[in-house]
Amino acid sequence: MSEFYYFHNTVDDKGNHEVHSESCSYLPNAYNRTMIGYERSCSDAIKRAEKEYPTKSFDGCYFCSRPCHTG
């Protein structure tokens, strides 16, 4: 199912920006997130984010993007 994906503007303790789907309970507030776009999966969203923001690192949210969560 396609959804809008966003990444948290603040990095986690491992230096990654956490990727969330729009329906995630842990989606950051609007002022602290950047839209990635409408994608089919978290892996597609991360690929797009890596292409558009090559200097940043990304990880999937444990709760909404678990297949992409690396820890």
C-alpha positions as CSV (number, residue, x, y, z in Angstrom):
1,M,0.0,0.0,0.0
2,S,1.4,3.4,-1.0
3,E,1.7,6.1,1.6
4,F,3.4,9.4,2.2
5,Y,6.8,9.0,3.9
6,Y,8.8,11.5,6.0
7,F,12.1,11.6,7.8
8,H,12.8,13.1,11.2
9,N,15.0,16.2,10.9
10,T,16.9,15.2,14.1
11,V,19.2,12.3,13.9
12,D,19.1,9.4,16.3
13,D,21.9,8.2,18.5
14,K,23.4,6.4,15.5
15,G,23.4,9.4,13.3
16,N,20.4,8.3,11.2
17,H,17.3,10.1,10.2
18,E,14.3,7.9,11.1
19,V,11.8,7.3,8.2
20,H,8.1,7.2,9.1
21,S,4.9,6.6,7.2
22,E,2.2,9.3,7.4
23,S,0.0,7.0,9.5
24,C,2.7,6.4,12.1
25,S,1.9,7.2,15.8
26,Y,5.5,8.4,16.1
27,L,5.5,10.7,13.1
28,P,7.4,13.9,14.2
29,N,5.6,17.2,14.3
30,A,5.4,19.1,11.0
31,Y,8.2,21.5,11.9
32,N,10.6,18.6,12.7
33,R,10.1,16.4,9.6
34,T,10.8,16.5,5.9
35,M,8.6,14.9,3.3
36,I,10.2,12.2,1.2
37,G,7.1,11.6,-1.0
38,Y,4.4,9.0,-1.9
39,E,6.0,5.6,-2.1
40,R,5.0,1.9,-2.1
41,S,7.2,0.8,0.8
42,C,9.7,2.0,3.4
43,S,12.5,0.6,1.2
44,D,11.4,2.7,-1.8
45,A,11.1,5.7,0.5
46,I,14.6,5.2,1.9
47,K,16.0,4.8,-1.6
48,R,14.4,8.1,-2.7
49,A,15.6,9.9,0.4
50,E,19.2,8.6,-0.1
51,K,19.1,9.8,-3.7
52,E,17.7,13.3,-2.8
53,Y,19.8,13.7,0.3
54,P,23.1,11.9,-0.3
55,T,24.9,13.3,2.7
56,K,22.3,11.9,5.2
57,S,21.8,8.4,6.6
58,F,18.4,6.8,7.1
59,D,16.8,4.0,9.1
60,G,13.2,2.9,9.2
61,C,11.0,3.5,12.2
62,Y,10.6,0.4,14.4
63,F,6.9,0.8,14.6
64,C,5.8,1.8,11.1
65,S,8.7,0.8,8.9
66,R,9.9,-2.3,10.7
67,P,11.2,-4.1,7.5
68,C,13.6,-1.2,7.1
69,H,14.6,-0.8,10.7
70,T,18.2,-1.8,11.3
71,G,18.5,-0.9,14.9
